[in-house]
Amino acid sequence: MNDAHLSLIQQLCTRLAEIDNTPLYVKFAETVKFAVRTGVLHQGDMLPSERELGQQTGVSRITVRKALELLEQEGVIIRSQGYGTQISDKFEYSLKEAKGFSQQVVLLGKKPNTLWVNKSIVPCSQEVAESLALPINSDVFMLKRIRYVDEQPVSIEESYVPIGLIGDVDDIGLSLYDYFRSQNIYPTRTKSKVSARMPDEDFQTHIKLEKTVPILVIKQVAFDHKNVPIEYSFNQCRSDMYVFVSEE
């Protein structure tokens, strides 16, 4: 057993021994995620087998299996028959919550970054107007940026925001949603459509891919607590680095 596995087992034993109402399998899964966030485990690392994890931590294989199933559902691990369990090398992005890209990256223990390409005022198209409940050709802010996770470019995102929701566009830093919250605007839910296509010239110009892989296109509307649309976004994401999570 290597040093990473020994550290993981120690963390698991400590957490599992704590007395609270959290189910054991949830404690187990949370500890694995904490080990990933803190750098004990890295993308691509293999986990010990179910049998080894059970023996080393003193819990049943049923508990271990439930924890691994939860981690797999959340995109933290990948399990393959005959190969084993591996920490996922993809970034999990939730379509069911309006947390924003940067917050989700941080919660996964990764480092987000943003390279701004454009911040300007433009007349909105029919699609943007319908999504934001605005008249066609209304002025909106168009915010275009390249998103990074751990220094790797993963997506190009264009956001369209009603002009009245942004005072000074230069006050927007790493996160648009952080800016919203600083203005007492609170995104609460999103409505998303996902499709796939091959990358176009614009994508290839901004994000160089070693091989041609399909990209995922996410069109998303974010709503505030009053169910008012506050952002329409058009995201082009690398399909080889994303896992999307959604629910009805």
Backbone hydrogen bonds in HBPLUS format (Angstrom, degrees):
<---DONOR---> <-ACCEPTOR-->    atom                        ^
c    i                          cat <-CA-CA->   ^        H-A-AA   ^      H-
h    n   atom  resd res      DA  || num        DHA   H-A  angle D-A-AA Bond
n    s   type  num  typ     dist DA aas  dist angle  dist       angle   num
A0006-LEU N   A0002-ASN O   2.97 MM   4  6.27 156.4  2.03 152.7 160.1     1
A0007-SER N   A0003-ASP O   2.91 MM   4  6.15 158.6  1.95 150.8 156.1     2
A0008-LEU N   A0004-ALA O   2.92 MM   4  6.14 155.7  1.98 146.5 153.7     3
A0009-ILE N   A0005-HIS O   2.88 MM   4  6.09 165.7  1.90 152.7 156.0     4
A0010-GLN N   A0006-LEU O   3.00 MM   4  6.20 157.0  2.05 145.5 151.8     5
A0011-GLN N   A0007-SER O   2.98 MM   4  6.23 159.8  2.02 148.9 153.9     6
A0012-LEU N   A0008-LEU O   2.81 MM   4  6.06 158.5  1.86 154.6 161.4     7
A0013-CYS N   A0009-ILE O   2.90 MM   4  6.08 165.8  1.92 152.8 155.9     8
A0014-THR N   A0010-GLN O   3.07 MM   4  6.24 159.1  2.12 146.5 152.1     9
A0015-ARG N   A0011-GLN O   2.97 MM   4  6.17 167.0  1.99 151.7 155.0    10
A0016-LEU N   A0012-LEU O   2.83 MM   4  5.91 167.8  1.84 157.8 161.7    11
A0017-ALA N   A0013-CYS O   3.14 MM   4  6.09 138.4  2.33 136.1 145.2    12
A0018-GLU N   A0015-ARG O   3.12 MM   3  5.37 150.8  2.21 105.1 113.8    13
A0026-VAL N   A0023-PRO O   3.06 MM   3  5.35 126.3  2.36 104.0 117.7    14
A0027-LYS N   A0023-PRO O   3.01 MM   4  6.38 160.0  2.05 156.6 162.7    15
A0028-PHE N   A0024-LEU O   2.89 MM   4  6.13 158.1  1.94 151.3 157.6    16
A0029-ALA N   A0025-TYR O   2.98 MM   4  6.18 163.2  2.01 141.8 145.7    17
A0030-GLU N   A0026-VAL O   2.83 MM   4  5.99 166.5  1.85 155.0 159.0    18
A0031-THR N   A0027-LYS O   2.99 MM   4  6.13 149.5  2.08 144.6 152.5    19
A0032-VAL N   A0028-PHE O   3.12 MM   4  6.46 153.5  2.19 149.5 156.2    20
A0033-LYS N   A0029-ALA O   3.07 MM   4  6.36 160.7  2.10 151.7 156.7    21
A0034-PHE N   A0030-GLU O   2.90 MM   4  6.13 149.3  1.99 142.0 151.0    22
A0035-ALA N   A0031-THR O   2.91 MM   4  6.15 150.6  2.00 144.3 152.1    23
A0036-VAL N   A0032-VAL O   3.07 MM   4  6.42 141.7  2.22 142.3 152.4    24
A0037-ARG N   A0033-LYS O   2.92 MM   4  6.23 161.0  1.96 149.7 154.8    25
A0038-THR N   A0034-PHE O   2.93 MM   4  6.09 150.3  2.02 149.5 156.8    26
A0040-VAL N   A0035-ALA O   2.86 MM   5  4.93 126.7  2.15 152.0 160.7    27
A0041-LEU N   A0035-ALA O   3.03 MM   6  5.58 161.6  2.06 123.1 122.9    28
A0039-GLY N   A0036-VAL O   3.27 MM   3  5.29 161.6  2.31 102.8 108.2    29
A0045-ASP N   A0042-HIS O   2.99 MM   3  5.56 164.6  2.01 137.7 139.9    30
A0044-GLY N   A0087-ILE O   2.91 MM  43  5.09 160.8  1.94 131.8 136.8    31
A0087-ILE N   A0045-ASP O   2.75 MM  42  5.36 161.1  1.78 158.3 164.7    32
A0047-LEU N   A0085-THR O   2.77 MM  38  5.49 163.3  1.80 155.4 158.0    33
A0053-LEU N   A0049-SER O   2.89 MM   4  6.13 167.3  1.91 158.6 162.1    34
A0054-GLY N   A0050-GLU O   2.93 MM   4  6.08 157.9  1.97 149.4 155.4    35
A0055-GLN N   A0051-ARG O   2.91 MM   4  6.12 165.2  1.93 152.4 156.6    36
A0056-GLN N   A0052-GLU O   2.89 MM   4  5.95 165.6  1.91 154.4 158.2    37
A0057-THR N   A0053-LEU O   3.11 MM   4  6.03 141.5  2.27 138.5 147.0    38
A0058-GLY N   A0054-GLY O   2.84 MM   4  5.58 133.3  2.06 143.6 153.3    39
A0064-VAL N   A0060-SER O   3.10 MM   4  6.49 160.6  2.14 147.9 153.1    40
A0065-ARG N   A0061-ARG O   2.77 MM   4  5.89 160.0  1.81 146.2 152.2    41
A0066-LYS N   A0062-ILE O   2.95 MM   4  6.17 159.2  1.99 147.7 152.7    42
A0067-ALA N   A0063-THR O   3.01 MM   4  6.24 156.4  2.07 148.0 154.5    43
A0068-LEU N   A0064-VAL O   2.92 MM   4  6.20 159.8  1.97 152.5 158.1    44
A0069-GLU N   A0065-ARG O   2.87 MM   4  6.08 152.8  1.94 148.4 156.3    45
A0070-LEU N   A0066-LYS O   3.01 MM   4  6.24 153.6  2.08 143.9 150.4    46
A0071-LEU N   A0067-ALA O   2.94 MM   4  6.24 160.0  1.98 150.0 155.5    47
A0072-GLU N   A0068-LEU O   2.83 MM   4  6.00 149.9  1.92 145.2 153.6    48
A0073-GLN N   A0069-GLU O   2.95 MM   4  6.18 156.7  2.00 145.9 151.8    49
A0074-GLU N   A0070-LEU O   3.05 MM   4  6.31 144.5  2.18 143.9 153.4    50
A0076-VAL N   A0071-LEU O   2.92 MM   5  5.24 146.4  2.03 163.9 159.3    51
A0075-GLY N   A0072-GLU O   3.04 MM   3  5.06 158.3  2.09 103.5 110.1    52
A0088-SER N   A0076-VAL O   2.82 MM  12  5.43 167.3  1.84 133.2 136.4    53
A0078-ILE N   A0086-GLN O   2.73 MM   8  5.22 151.9  1.81 153.2 162.5    54
A0086-GLN N   A0078-ILE O   2.89 MM   8  5.22 167.4  1.91 150.8 154.9    55
A0080-SER N   A0084-GLY O   3.01 MM   4  5.48 163.2  2.04 151.1 156.4    56
A0083-TYR N   A0080-SER O   3.07 MM   3  5.25 162.8  2.11 121.8 125.1    57
A0084-GLY N   A0080-SER O   3.06 MM   4  5.48 174.7  2.06 151.6 150.2    58
A0091-PHE N   A0241-MET O   2.61 MM 150  5.76 174.7  1.61 142.3 141.1    59
A0243-VAL N   A0091-PHE O   2.78 MM 152  5.84 147.2  1.89 139.8 136.9    60
A0093-TYR N   A0243-VAL O   2.74 MM 150  6.12 156.6  1.79 157.5 164.6    61
A0245-VAL N   A0093-TYR O   3.01 MM 152  6.16 157.3  2.06 143.0 145.5    62
A0095-LEU N   A0245-VAL O   2.70 MM 150  5.85 177.5  1.70 171.6 170.9    63
A0104-GLN N   A0100-GLY O   3.24 MM   4  6.39 161.5  2.27 149.9 155.2    64
A0105-VAL N   A0101-PHE O   3.00 MM   4  6.26 156.6  2.06 155.9 162.9    65
A0106-VAL N   A0102-SER O   3.02 MM   4  6.26 164.3  2.04 152.9 156.5    66
A0107-LEU N   A0103-GLN O   2.96 MM   4  6.16 159.8  2.00 150.1 155.6    67
A0108-LEU N   A0104-GLN O   3.24 MM   4  6.44 130.9  2.50 136.3 147.5    68
A0108-LEU N   A0105-VAL O   3.11 MM   3  5.26 137.8  2.30  99.3 111.1    69
A0110-LYS N   A0105-VAL O   3.08 MM   5  5.39 160.5  2.11 152.6 147.9    70
A0109-GLY N   A0106-VAL O   2.85 MM   3  5.09 159.4  1.89 113.6 117.6    71
A0150-ASP N   A0111-LYS O   2.77 MM  39  4.87 164.7  1.79 144.3 149.7    72
A0113-ASN N   A0148-TYR O   3.14 MM  35  4.94 137.9  2.32 132.7 130.3    73
A0148-TYR N   A0113-ASN O   2.94 MM  35  4.94 152.0  2.02 149.4 144.8    74
A0115-LEU N   A0146-ILE O   2.97 MM  31  5.10 161.7  2.00 147.2 153.0    75
A0146-ILE N   A0115-LEU O   2.88 MM  31  5.10 159.3  1.92 140.8 146.1    76
A0117-VAL N   A0144-LYS O   2.80 MM  27  5.39 166.8  1.82 145.3 147.5    77
A0118-ASN N   A0144-LYS O   3.14 MM  26  5.00 157.0  2.20 139.1 136.8    78
A0144-LYS N   A0118-ASN O   2.86 MM  26  5.00 167.1  1.88 146.4 150.9    79
A0120-SER N   A0142-MET O   3.09 MM  22  5.41 164.5  2.12 148.0 152.7    80
A0142-MET N   A0120-SER O   2.73 MM  22  5.41 169.2  1.74 165.5 168.9    81
A0122-VAL N   A0140-VAL O   2.91 MM  18  5.61 161.8  1.94 163.5 166.9    82
A0140-VAL N   A0122-VAL O   2.90 MM  18  5.61 157.1  1.95 157.3 163.6    83
A0124-CYS N   A0138-SER O   2.84 MM  14  5.55 153.2  1.91 145.5 152.7    84
A0137-ASN N   A0124-CYS O   2.99 MM  13  4.67 153.7  2.06 144.1 146.6    85
A0129-ALA N   A0125-SER O   2.85 MM   4  5.96 163.0  1.87 150.3 156.1    86
A0130-GLU N   A0126-GLN O   2.89 MM   4  6.04 164.1  1.91 151.9 155.3    87
A0131-SER N   A0127-GLU O   3.08 MM   4  6.21 155.1  2.14 142.2 149.3    88
A0132-LEU N   A0128-VAL O   2.93 MM   4  6.12 148.6  2.03 152.0 159.9    89
A0133-ALA N   A0129-ALA O   2.87 MM   4  5.71 106.2  2.42 139.2 155.6    90
A0134-LEU N   A0129-ALA O   2.85 MM   5  4.69 166.8  1.87 138.1 142.2    91
A0138-SER N   A0135-PRO O   3.16 MM   3  5.68 144.9  2.29 137.9 135.5    92
A0141-PHE N   A0161-VAL O   2.85 MM  20  5.12 164.2  1.88 159.3 156.5    93
A0161-VAL N   A0141-PHE O   2.96 MM  20  5.12 154.6  2.02 140.9 149.2    94
A0143-LEU N   A0159-SER O   2.81 MM  16  5.02 164.1  1.84 149.7 155.1    95
A0159-SER N   A0143-LEU O   2.79 MM  16  5.02 158.5  1.83 139.8 147.0    96
A0145-ARG N   A0157-GLU O   2.92 MM  12  5.48 157.3  1.97 153.8 161.4    97
A0157-GLU N   A0145-ARG O   2.88 MM  12  5.48 172.1  1.88 167.5 170.0    98
A0147-ARG N   A0155-SER O   2.83 MM   8  5.21 166.1  1.84 148.3 153.1    99
A0154-VAL N   A0147-ARG O   2.89 MM   7  5.83 165.4  1.91 150.1 154.7   100
A0149-VAL N   A0152-GLN O   2.91 MM   3  5.24 156.7  1.96 145.0 148.4   101
A0152-GLN N   A0149-VAL O   2.99 MM   3  5.24 162.0  2.02 113.7 118.4   102
A0238-ARG N   A0154-VAL O   2.92 MM  84  5.51 163.8  1.95 167.5 167.7   103
A0156-ILE N   A0236-GLN O   2.90 MM  80  5.21 152.1  1.98 143.5 152.0   104
A0236-GLN N   A0156-ILE O   2.83 MM  80  5.21 165.6  1.86 156.0 161.1   105
A0158-GLU N   A0234-PHE O   3.00 MM  76  5.15 156.5  2.06 133.9 141.6   106
A0234-PHE N   A0158-GLU O   2.77 MM  76  5.15 155.2  1.83 150.9 159.6   107
A0160-TYR N   A0232-TYR O   2.70 MM  72  5.13 151.1  1.79 149.9 160.1   108
A0232-TYR N   A0160-TYR O   2.97 MM  72  5.13 158.8  2.02 144.4 151.4   109
A0165-LEU N   A0162-PRO O   3.01 MM   3  5.78 169.2  2.02 126.8 130.3   110
A0171-ASP N   A0168-ASP O   2.93 MM   3  5.60 163.9  1.96 120.0 125.4   111
A0172-ILE N   A0169-VAL O   3.20 MM   3  5.73 165.5  2.23 112.1 116.6   112
A0179-TYR N   A0175-SER O   3.27 MM   4  6.54 151.9  2.35 136.6 143.6   113
A0180-PHE N   A0176-LEU O   2.86 MM   4  6.25 157.2  1.92 149.3 155.9   114
A0181-ARG N   A0177-TYR O   2.95 MM   4  6.19 166.6  1.96 150.0 152.3   115
A0182-SER N   A0178-ASP O   3.01 MM   4  6.26 145.3  2.14 141.9 151.4   116
A0182-SER N   A0179-TYR O   3.04 MM   3  5.05 119.6  2.42  95.5 111.1   117
A0183-GLN N   A0179-TYR O   3.18 MM   4  6.50 126.3  2.48 142.2 156.0   118
A0183-GLN N   A0180-PHE O   2.89 MM   3  5.19 142.9  2.03 106.1 117.8   119
A0185-ILE N   A0180-PHE O   2.88 MM   5  4.86 158.4  1.93 135.9 135.7   120
A0184-ASN N   A0181-ARG O   3.05 MM   3  4.87 158.7  2.10 107.0 107.7   121
A0188-THR N   A0223-PHE O   2.83 MM  35  6.04 171.2  1.83 163.1 163.6   122
A0223-PHE N   A0189-ARG O   2.92 MM  34  5.52 165.2  1.94 161.4 162.4   123
A0191-LYS N   A0221-VAL O   2.87 MM  30  5.24 146.6  1.99 145.8 156.5   124
A0221-VAL N   A0191-LYS O   2.90 MM  30  5.24 157.7  1.95 147.0 154.1   125
A0193-LYS N   A0219-LYS O   2.84 MM  26  5.21 143.4  1.97 146.0 157.7   126
A0219-LYS N   A0193-LYS O   2.90 MM  26  5.21 160.9  1.94 154.4 158.5   127
A0195-SER N   A0217-VAL O   2.96 MM  22  5.21 151.5  2.04 142.5 151.7   128
A0217-VAL N   A0195-SER O   2.75 MM  22  5.21 169.0  1.77 148.7 152.6   129
A0197-ARG N   A0215-ILE O   3.06 MM  18  5.65 156.9  2.12 157.6 164.4   130
A0215-ILE N   A0197-ARG O   2.76 MM  18  5.65 171.7  1.76 176.5 174.2   131
A0204-GLN N   A0200-ASP O   3.08 MM   4  6.36 167.8  2.09 155.8 159.2   132
A0205-THR N   A0201-GLU O   2.86 MM   4  6.01 140.7  2.02 143.3 154.3   133
A0206-HIS N   A0202-ASP O   3.26 MM   4  6.52 152.2  2.34 146.3 151.5   134
A0207-ILE N   A0203-PHE O   2.76 MM   4  5.80 163.5  1.79 161.8 167.6   135
A0216-LEU N   A0237-CYS O   2.83 MM  21  5.06 158.5  1.87 148.6 152.9   136
A0237-CYS N   A0216-LEU O   2.80 MM  21  5.06 170.6  1.81 153.7 156.7   137
A0218-ILE N   A0235-ASN O   2.84 MM  17  5.03 159.2  1.89 144.2 151.2   138
A0235-ASN N   A0218-ILE O   2.90 MM  17  5.03 173.9  1.90 147.8 149.9   139
A0220-GLN N   A0233-SER O   2.98 MM  13  5.23 162.8  2.01 145.8 151.2   140
A0233-SER N   A0220-GLN O   2.81 MM  13  5.23 165.5  1.83 156.2 161.2   141
A0222-ALA N   A0231-GLU O   2.91 MM   9  5.22 160.6  1.95 148.6 154.8   142
A0230-ILE N   A0222-ALA O   2.83 MM   8  5.83 166.8  1.85 155.0 158.7   143
A0224-ASP N   A0228-VAL O   2.96 MM   4  5.45 154.9  2.03 141.1 146.3   144
A0227-ASN N   A0224-ASP O   2.90 MM   3  5.18 157.2  1.95 118.2 120.6   145
A0241-MET N   A0238-ARG O   3.33 MM   3  5.65 167.0  2.35 108.5 112.0   146
